[in-house]
Amino acid sequence: MRAFLLRASCCVVSALMLAAVGARAQQIAFTWDDLPVHAALPANTTRVEIGRKLIAATKAAHLPPVYGFVNGVQVEREPLSEPMLREWRAAGFPLGNHAWSHMNLNENSLEAWEADVLKNEPVLRKYAGDSDWHWLRYPYVATGDTPEKRAAARKFLAEHGYRIADVTMSFNDWLYGDPYARCMAVHDTAAIEKLKESYLKMADEEIDHARAVSKAVYGREIPYVLLMHVGALDAEMLPQLVELYKKRGFTFVTLEEAEKDPAYASDLNPALPETVRKPNGPVPPQPTPDLDLNAICR
């Protein structure tokens, strides 16, 4: 009996440990790119209204504060979008650096890219104040087209006190922004519903894809950092998207909390060598839309 009780106790402890690991693995951190302007703007809305929808839905779902990554040039291009940045901070959400003009490091010189990152800092100081804005999201998630450029960019970020906001889950929500604006312009409600269904389907399928990649690379599930964009359809769909992640077993954490996982060690400290992430087996292809997004509402 004593041996049986001991084995039973061990089983309970093991189950609790596995449950704890599983709970940690189900974490996800929302992050938002391209503040304050992303994609075509549908009629009868504004960038500020899009921001307000995102803020309201985030708070209604009791999500923790979410980072918004800023391209300062957009305030010059669309001055009326500027209040989105002020209201984002007033809501208690932090801001981070997405480079002034959303410059692609792979397609430009290191020197030009570094200047673009630094040019964005006065905008962040103005709107983010004394909050922690020293997080960098690489535009296009482009980290450099050669090992030498990647290493030099990391050295630059380390010298300027930045941490890297990684991306470990993305369903390419940006693909839906322009089609949604077109369909709204022609009041094609049937097409809009198709876009919404496809959007959620892509998000759902990407969960399985990201989990497969994580297990192939790390042998486990890590807390995920989700890349999103401040588009009009994203703002419309955020409540449903949050419910989808809840149904799939996720809990919500901040970017900082997600990146405490050892998988992100070299992102928190760019002075470290870049982590080479190679899967230990085959991974499925990333999901693709089930609609012709270029053709819809043309």
C-alpha positions in Angstrom: 0.0 0.0 0.0 2.8 2.4 0.9 4.5 1.7 -2.5 1.2 2.3 -4.2 0.7 5.6 -2.5 4.2 6.6 -3.3 3.7 5.8 -7.0 0.4 7.6 -6.9 2.0 10.7 -5.3 4.7 10.7 -7.9 2.1 10.5 -10.6 0.2 13.5 -9.2 3.4 15.5 -8.9 4.4 14.7 -12.5 0.9 15.6 -13.7 1.1 18.9 -11.9 4.5 19.6 -13.4 3.3 18.8 -16.9 0.3 21.0 -16.3 2.5 23.9 -15.3 4.7 23.5 -18.4 1.6 23.3 -20.5 0.1 26.4 -19.0 3.4 28.3 -19.7 3.5 27.0 -23.2 0.0 28.4 -24.0 1.1 32.0 -23.4 0.9 34.6 -26.2 1.8 38.2 -26.3 0.0 40.5 -28.7 2.2 43.2 -30.4 1.1 45.8 -33.0 3.1 47.1 -35.9 3.0 50.2 -38.0 1.4 52.7 -35.6 -0.2 55.1 -36.4 -0.9 54.1 -40.1 -1.3 50.7 -41.8 -2.9 49.8 -45.1 -5.6 51.6 -47.0 -8.1 53.5 -44.9 -11.8 52.5 -45.5 -14.3 55.2 -46.0 -16.1 56.6 -43.0 -13.4 55.8 -40.5 -10.1 57.4 -39.3 -6.8 56.1 -38.0 -7.7 57.4 -34.6 -11.0 55.5 -34.6 -9.0 52.3 -35.5 -6.7 52.9 -32.6 -9.7 53.5 -30.2 -11.3 50.2 -31.4 -8.0 48.3 -30.7 -7.6 49.9 -27.3 -11.3 49.3 -26.3 -11.2 45.6 -27.4 -7.9 45.0 -25.6 -9.2 46.4 -22.4 -12.6 44.7 -22.7 -10.8 41.3 -23.1 -8.6 42.1 -20.0 -5.4 41.7 -22.0 -2.2 43.1 -20.5 -0.7 46.2 -22.0 0.4 45.6 -25.6 3.3 47.2 -27.4 2.7 49.3 -30.5 5.7 49.8 -32.8 5.9 53.2 -34.4 6.9 54.5 -37.9 7.4 58.2 -37.2 7.2 59.2 -40.9 3.4 58.4 -40.9 2.8 61.3 -38.6 4.2 63.6 -41.3 2.3 61.8 -44.1 -1.0 61.7 -42.2 -1.0 64.3 -39.5 -4.5 63.5 -38.4 -3.3 60.1 -37.3 -1.1 61.6 -34.5 -3.7 61.3 -31.7 -3.5 57.5 -32.0 -0.1 57.6 -30.5 -1.2 59.9 -27.6 -4.2 57.8 -26.9 -2.2 54.5 -27.1 0.0 55.8 -24.3 -2.9 57.3 -22.3 -4.4 53.8 -22.3 -1.3 52.5 -20.6 0.1 50.8 -23.7 3.8 51.1 -24.4 5.4 52.2 -27.7 8.5 50.8 -29.4 10.7 51.5 -32.4 9.8 50.2 -35.9 12.2 52.6 -37.6 11.2 56.0 -39.0 10.3 54.9 -42.5 9.8 51.1 -42.0 13.1 50.6 -43.8 14.0 47.1 -44.9 17.5 46.2 -43.6 17.9 43.5 -46.2 17.5 46.0 -49.1 19.4 49.0 -47.7 22.8 49.7 -46.3 23.5 49.2 -42.6 24.3 52.9 -42.2 21.0 54.0 -43.8 19.1 51.6 -41.6 20.8 52.7 -38.4 20.1 56.3 -39.3 16.4 55.4 -39.9 16.2 53.8 -36.4 17.7 56.8 -34.7 15.6 59.2 -36.6 12.5 57.6 -35.0 13.7 58.2 -31.5 12.5 61.8 -31.1 9.0 60.6 -31.9 9.3 57.9 -29.3 10.6 60.4 -26.7 7.7 62.7 -27.4 4.9 60.2 -27.1 6.4 57.4 -25.0 7.9 59.7 -22.4 9.8 57.8 -19.7 8.2 54.5 -20.5 10.4 51.6 -21.9 10.5 52.4 -25.6 13.9 50.7 -26.2 12.3 47.7 -28.0 13.0 47.3 -31.7 10.8 45.4 -34.2 12.7 44.9 -37.4 10.6 46.2 -40.3 9.5 43.3 -42.5 11.1 41.1 -39.8 14.3 41.6 -42.0 17.4 41.2 -39.8 20.0 41.5 -42.5 20.8 39.7 -45.7 24.3 38.6 -44.7 25.8 37.3 -41.4 28.0 40.4 -41.2 25.2 42.8 -41.6 23.0 40.9 -39.0 25.9 40.9 -36.5 26.6 44.6 -37.1 22.9 45.5 -36.6 22.8 43.6 -33.4 25.9 45.4 -32.2 24.3 48.7 -33.0 21.1 47.8 -31.1 23.1 46.6 -28.1 25.1 49.9 -28.0 21.9 51.9 -28.1 20.2 49.9 -25.3 17.6 48.1 -27.4 16.0 44.7 -27.0 14.6 42.9 -30.0 10.8 42.2 -30.2 10.9 38.8 -31.9 8.1 37.3 -33.9 7.1 33.7 -33.3 3.6 33.7 -34.5 2.0 35.6 -37.5 -0.8 34.8 -39.8 -0.1 37.7 -42.2 -3.1 39.7 -41.2 -1.7 42.6 -43.2 -2.8 40.8 -46.4 -6.4 41.6 -45.6 -6.1 45.4 -45.1 -6.4 46.7 -48.6 -9.0 44.1 -49.7 -11.2 45.1 -46.8 -11.0 48.8 -47.7 -12.0 48.0 -51.3 -14.9 45.9 -50.2 -16.1 48.5 -47.8 -15.9 51.1 -50.6 -18.3 49.1 -52.7 -20.5 48.0 -49.8 -20.0 44.3 -50.7 -21.2 42.8 -47.5 -21.0 39.2 -48.8 -17.3 39.7 -49.7 -16.6 41.4 -46.3 -18.0 38.3 -44.5 -15.8 36.1 -46.6 -12.8 38.2 -45.7 -13.7 37.9 -42.0 -14.1 34.1 -42.2 -10.8 33.7 -44.1 -9.0 36.0 -41.6 -10.1 33.9 -38.6 -9.3 30.7 -40.5 -5.8 31.9 -41.2 -5.3 32.8 -37.6 -6.5 29.4 -36.5 -4.3 27.4 -38.9 -1.3 29.5 -37.9 -1.6 28.4 -34.3 -1.0 24.8 -35.4 1.8 25.9 -37.7 3.6 28.0 -35.0 3.3 25.1 -32.5 4.8 22.7 -35.0 7.7 25.0 -35.7 8.3 25.6 -32.0 8.4 21.9 -31.2 10.7 21.3 -34.2 13.1 24.0 -33.2 13.0 23.9 -29.4 11.5 20.5 -28.7 8.7 22.2 -26.8 6.2 25.1 -27.0 7.5 28.5 -26.1 5.5 31.6 -25.1 4.6 33.1 -28.5 5.0 36.7 -29.6 2.2 37.5 -32.1 2.8 40.1 -34.8 -0.3 42.1 -35.7 -0.9 45.4 -37.7 -3.1 48.4 -36.9 -5.4 47.9 -39.8 -9.2 48.6 -40.0 -10.1 44.9 -40.3 -7.8 44.0 -37.4 -9.7 46.5 -35.2 -13.0 45.1 -36.3 -12.0 41.5 -35.7 -10.0 41.8 -32.5 -12.8 40.7 -30.1 -13.3 37.5 -32.2 -9.6 36.9 -32.6 -9.1 37.1 -28.8 -11.9 34.6 -28.3 -10.3 32.3 -30.9 -7.0 32.2 -28.9 -8.9 31.7 -25.6 -10.8 28.7 -27.2 -7.4 27.3 -28.4 -6.1 27.4 -24.8 -4.0 30.5 -24.7 -3.5 33.0 -21.9 -2.2 36.5 -22.5 1.0 38.0 -21.3 3.1 41.0 -22.1 6.0 41.1 -24.5 8.4 41.3 -21.6 6.9 38.3 -19.9 7.0 36.2 -23.1 10.6 37.0 -23.9 11.7 35.9 -20.4 11.8 32.4 -21.9 15.3 31.2 -22.7 14.4 30.9 -26.3 14.5 34.7 -26.5 17.8 35.2 -24.6 19.7 36.7 -27.6 16.8 39.0 -28.3 16.9 40.5 -24.8 20.6 41.0 -25.2 21.7 41.7 -28.8 25.3 41.8 -27.6 25.1 38.0 -27.4 25.7 36.0 -30.6 22.6 35.6 -32.7 20.7 32.4 -31.9 20.7 30.1 -35.0 17.2 28.4 -35.0 17.1 25.3 -37.1 14.3 22.8 -36.9 15.2 19.3 -35.9 12.7 17.8 -38.4 10.3 18.8 -41.1 7.8 21.6 -40.5 4.6 22.3 -42.3 4.3 25.2 -44.7 2.8 28.4 -43.4 -0.9 28.7 -44.1 -2.1 30.7 -47.1 -5.4 32.5 -47.6 -8.3 30.5 -49.0 -9.4 33.6 -51.0 -7.8 35.5 -53.9 -7.2 38.6 -51.9 -5.8 40.5 -54.9 -9.0 39.9 -56.9 -11.7 40.4 -54.4 -13.9 43.5 -54.8 -12.0 44.6 -57.9 
